């Protein structure tokens, strides 16, 4: 089992920045990939970004490419999502999630129906215009 706890959400003006954190505990040695997804009211969940275990492979949804950066602190077992140039359409609950299967490259949540194994409770990000 892996437990994930997100933090860092909040209210920010358009153009601003936020850093989301996700602390992992439990069987973290079983993690081979990690990522973030989000869900806005009335919309489907959207995969945002992913990173493989070694950090060599990262990927981003087109909607956030160039603005968001995923990273990981191995010593702290923490995953980050740095969000810059935020837009009102980025408003959503953000979830971090991890998966155990080994992949050639990291897989963004929801790609071709790919399922992650564990996810956190989410953190709200609200971007005002």
NORMO-V748070 format. One record per residue. N is the residue number from 0. RES is the residue in three letters. SS is DSSP state (alpha for helix, beta for strand, coil for the rest). OMEGA is omega in whole degrees, 0 to 359 (none if undefined). D_LAST is the distance of its C-alpha to the last C-alpha in Angstrom with 2 decimals. Layout:
n=N res=RES ss=SS omega=OMEGA d_last=D_LAST
n=N res=RES ss=SS omega=OMEGA d_last=D_LAST
This chain:
n=0 res=UNK ss=coil omega=176 d_last=39.75
n=1 res=UNK ss=beta omega=176 d_last=36.59
n=2 res=UNK ss=beta omega=182 d_last=34.15
n=3 res=UNK ss=beta omega=179 d_last=30.52
n=4 res=UNK ss=beta omega=180 d_last=28.19
n=5 res=UNK ss=beta omega=174 d_last=24.53
n=6 res=UNK ss=beta omega=175 d_last=22.61
n=7 res=UNK ss=coil omega=178 d_last=19.72
n=8 res=UNK ss=coil omega=179 d_last=16.78
n=9 res=UNK ss=beta omega=180 d_last=14.31
n=10 res=UNK ss=beta omega=181 d_last=10.92
n=11 res=UNK ss=beta omega=177 d_last=9.08
n=12 res=UNK ss=beta omega=177 d_last=6.17
n=13 res=UNK ss=coil omega=183 d_last=5.31
n=14 res=UNK ss=coil omega=181 d_last=8.85
n=15 res=UNK ss=coil omega=184 d_last=10.51
n=16 res=UNK ss=coil omega=173 d_last=13.50
n=17 res=UNK ss=beta omega=172 d_last=15.35
n=18 res=UNK ss=beta omega=174 d_last=18.97
n=19 res=UNK ss=beta omega=177 d_last=20.25
n=20 res=UNK ss=beta omega=179 d_last=23.98
n=21 res=UNK ss=beta omega=180 d_last=26.53
n=22 res=UNK ss=beta omega=181 d_last=29.98
n=23 res=UNK ss=beta omega=176 d_last=32.80
n=24 res=UNK ss=beta omega=182 d_last=36.19
n=25 res=UNK ss=beta omega=184 d_last=39.29
n=26 res=UNK ss=coil omega=184 d_last=40.76
n=27 res=UNK ss=alpha omega=178 d_last=38.43
n=28 res=UNK ss=alpha omega=181 d_last=41.30
n=29 res=UNK ss=alpha omega=183 d_last=40.91
n=30 res=UNK ss=coil omega=176 d_last=37.40
n=31 res=UNK ss=coil omega=177 d_last=37.43
n=32 res=UNK ss=beta omega=183 d_last=33.80
n=33 res=UNK ss=beta omega=180 d_last=30.41
n=34 res=UNK ss=beta omega=177 d_last=26.86
n=35 res=UNK ss=beta omega=170 d_last=23.46
n=36 res=UNK ss=beta omega=183 d_last=22.12
n=37 res=UNK ss=beta omega=177 d_last=19.20
n=38 res=UNK ss=beta omega=177 d_last=18.87
n=39 res=UNK ss=coil omega=180 d_last=16.01
n=40 res=UNK ss=coil omega=177 d_last=17.04
n=41 res=UNK ss=coil omega=181 d_last=19.26
n=42 res=UNK ss=coil omega=177 d_last=19.34
n=43 res=UNK ss=coil omega=175 d_last=22.12
n=44 res=UNK ss=coil omega=182 d_last=22.24
n=45 res=UNK ss=beta omega=173 d_last=21.38
n=46 res=UNK ss=beta omega=185 d_last=23.26
n=47 res=UNK ss=beta omega=186 d_last=21.21
n=48 res=UNK ss=beta omega=176 d_last=23.89
n=49 res=UNK ss=beta omega=177 d_last=27.51
n=50 res=UNK ss=beta omega=177 d_last=30.18
n=51 res=UNK ss=beta omega=187 d_last=33.92
n=52 res=UNK ss=coil omega=184 d_last=36.12
n=53 res=UNK ss=coil omega=181 d_last=37.18
n=54 res=UNK ss=coil omega=182 d_last=33.82
n=55 res=UNK ss=coil omega=183 d_last=35.29
n=56 res=UNK ss=coil omega=173 d_last=33.24
n=57 res=UNK ss=beta omega=178 d_last=29.47
n=58 res=UNK ss=beta omega=182 d_last=27.31
n=59 res=UNK ss=beta omega=172 d_last=23.70
n=60 res=UNK ss=coil omega=180 d_last=22.07
n=61 res=UNK ss=coil omega=183 d_last=21.18
n=62 res=UNK ss=coil omega=183 d_last=17.52
n=63 res=UNK ss=coil omega=184 d_last=17.36
n=64 res=UNK ss=coil omega=181 d_last=20.33
n=65 res=UNK ss=coil omega=181 d_last=20.12
n=66 res=UNK ss=coil omega=183 d_last=17.11
n=67 res=UNK ss=beta omega=177 d_last=18.65
n=68 res=UNK ss=beta omega=176 d_last=22.14
n=69 res=UNK ss=beta omega=178 d_last=24.50
n=70 res=UNK ss=beta omega=182 d_last=27.36
n=71 res=UNK ss=beta omega=172 d_last=30.05
n=72 res=UNK ss=beta omega=185 d_last=32.15
n=73 res=UNK ss=coil omega=183 d_last=35.52
n=74 res=UNK ss=coil omega=182 d_last=37.07
n=75 res=UNK ss=coil omega=184 d_last=34.42
n=76 res=UNK ss=coil omega=184 d_last=34.04
n=77 res=UNK ss=beta omega=177 d_last=30.29
n=78 res=UNK ss=beta omega=181 d_last=27.78
n=79 res=UNK ss=beta omega=170 d_last=24.50
n=80 res=UNK ss=beta omega=177 d_last=21.32
n=81 res=UNK ss=beta omega=184 d_last=19.53
n=82 res=UNK ss=beta omega=180 d_last=15.99
n=83 res=UNK ss=coil omega=179 d_last=14.62
n=84 res=UNK ss=coil omega=184 d_last=11.95
n=85 res=UNK ss=coil omega=181 d_last=9.78
n=86 res=UNK ss=coil omega=177 d_last=7.57
n=87 res=UNK ss=alpha omega=180 d_last=5.96
n=88 res=UNK ss=alpha omega=174 d_last=9.57
n=89 res=UNK ss=alpha omega=180 d_last=11.06
n=90 res=UNK ss=coil omega=183 d_last=10.64
n=91 res=UNK ss=beta omega=166 d_last=14.35
n=92 res=UNK ss=beta omega=182 d_last=17.51
n=93 res=UNK ss=beta omega=180 d_last=19.03
n=94 res=UNK ss=beta omega=168 d_last=22.81
n=95 res=UNK ss=beta omega=183 d_last=25.32
n=96 res=UNK ss=beta omega=180 d_last=28.60
n=97 res=UNK ss=beta omega=176 d_last=31.92
n=98 res=UNK ss=beta omega=187 d_last=34.87
n=99 res=UNK ss=coil omega=184 d_last=38.56
n=100 res=UNK ss=coil omega=179 d_last=39.91
n=101 res=UNK ss=coil omega=180 d_last=40.63
n=102 res=UNK ss=coil omega=178 d_last=38.92
n=103 res=UNK ss=coil omega=177 d_last=39.51
n=104 res=UNK ss=coil omega=180 d_last=35.83
n=105 res=UNK ss=coil omega=184 d_last=32.94
n=106 res=UNK ss=coil omega=177 d_last=31.56
n=107 res=UNK ss=coil omega=180 d_last=27.94
n=108 res=UNK ss=coil omega=176 d_last=27.75
n=109 res=UNK ss=coil omega=181 d_last=28.67
n=110 res=UNK ss=alpha omega=180 d_last=30.20
n=111 res=UNK ss=alpha omega=178 d_last=33.28
n=112 res=UNK ss=alpha omega=181 d_last=33.17
n=113 res=UNK ss=coil omega=183 d_last=33.67
n=114 res=UNK ss=coil omega=172 d_last=33.53
n=115 res=UNK ss=coil omega=185 d_last=32.68
n=116 res=UNK ss=coil omega=182 d_last=35.01
n=117 res=UNK ss=beta omega=178 d_last=33.02
n=118 res=UNK ss=beta omega=182 d_last=29.44
n=119 res=UNK ss=coil omega=185 d_last=27.75
n=120 res=UNK ss=coil omega=176 d_last=26.15
n=121 res=UNK ss=coil omega=176 d_last=22.55
n=122 res=UNK ss=beta omega=186 d_last=19.71
n=123 res=UNK ss=beta omega=173 d_last=16.32
n=124 res=UNK ss=beta omega=179 d_last=13.20
n=125 res=UNK ss=beta omega=181 d_last=9.88
n=126 res=UNK ss=beta omega=181 d_last=6.64
n=127 res=UNK ss=beta omega=181 d_last=3.78
n=128 res=UNK ss=coil omega=none d_last=0.00
